[in-house]
Amino acid sequence: MARAAALRIHERFQRLFATSKLAEPQRSSCVDLATLEAAIDVAFWASLRREEGYAPHVSLAFLRPDSTPSPLTLAPPLVLTPQSLTRVAPAVDRPGIHVGVWHENGVLTAWGATHHLPPLTAILDVVAPGLMVIKYTRGEDAGKFVNIAVIEGDQLKMIDPSGTSLPECPSRLTPLLGIEMQFRSQDAPGVLLQFAVSMRAHQRGGALLLVPAASESWQESILSPPGYVVSPAYSAVPAGESAGPGAAPIEELRRKIESVAGLTAVDGATILNDRFEVLAFGAKIIRRRGAPPVAQVTLSEPIEGSLASVIEPSQLGGTRHLSAAQFIQDQQDAVAMVASQDGRFTVFWWSECDGMVHARRVESVLL
């Protein structure tokens, strides 16, 4: 599995470097196939081990120590094995810390750790037992990453880099959808993308409904009173700023989004309008009077080679997914986002071309 995965992932990195504007010395820092294969193998087996009862969570960055400023270096470097990686993982189990990995005299070693990563640095994150994500840095900001692949057990999922797996049906909602494409932008991550990441982070599951500010028809699909009403409406975007990517100071925007995304942990749905103003949370979704129950939905993923399929909504998950699908069928100018406790994340919207609800599974780009 490690060899087959490394071949496809290495090919993707080669294409990235070939089309990049990096100087020649930086191009030579592209991770080589042998290093990638060995690291995938070590990380996979380490993910199945335990250190004092805890599963390792660690981020491996493929770069030399002289290519990053102020690294923490080990003397001598640590030979990277499943056992050694499991032991060192607790020391680097913090956001933004990466174990530096490189081949030294033909041996895969961990030379230390760093916070700073140059553009196009390859990263391998151990997320959970048997679950790993391969990504790269988008730019000078080490917090900007693009997922390339997800390895789950013996399955390799290559992320669709061009968005060709998105439905071709034109929609006025398109700028709000395609959450995975926001990762590829050089701007600050979009508001919906940050909501998605934050909703997954609290691990309680939740639902967020985005409704038009110019209409109140959504109230026909919400049990009255709508949970906890927010009055006046609370903006999830700093005052005086637009809702577009890069519009608000990134840290202030993140704090606002974190506070609002936390509302989705409450049982029921959180309701925002398309100006990203919070209207209510803890709301119960109901079928609009006289509307038929949702019978089928189209399901797709941003994975290379994946095809959209038509399924029964019960196959998506529990009551959150079913109620979100019903809401979108009844309120076709809205968007619904549902996070599951197990980490799955689904975006729902109405497809004019299919004449039914479209469910887009995007957790592969949120890991």
Salt bridges, closest charged atoms under 4 A:
GLU11 OE2 - ARG15 NH1 3.33
GLU37 OE1 - ARG3 NH1 2.92
ASP66 OD1 - ARG64 NE 3.59
ASP125 OD2 - LYS135 NZ 3.12
GLU180 OE2 - ARG360 NH2 2.58
GLU251 OE2 - ARG254 NH1 3.12
ASP267 OD2 - LYS284 NZ 2.76
GLU277 OE1 - ARG275 NH2 3.60
GLU301 OE2 - LYS157 NZ 3.67
GLU304 OE1 - ARG8 NH2 3.31
GLU304 OE2 - ARG12 NH2 2.65
ASP342 OD2 - ARG344 NE 3.17
GLU363 OE2 - ARG361 NH2 2.52
